[in-house]
Amino acid sequence: MTMETLLMTIYVLMWPVVVLGVFAVLLRGFLNDWRQARREGHDII
């Protein structure tokens, strides 16, 4: 395997990890807002 192939493989495989990280941050924020709304008796929307 050449260095170019290795770097391209790493570049392609890092994007799912980045997307998963962003999704996790968004989901954590949504769940925190949802829990707070339930505690206060409000709708989330």
Residue pairs with C-beta under 8 A, 6 or more apart in sequence:
33 44
34 44
37 43
37 44
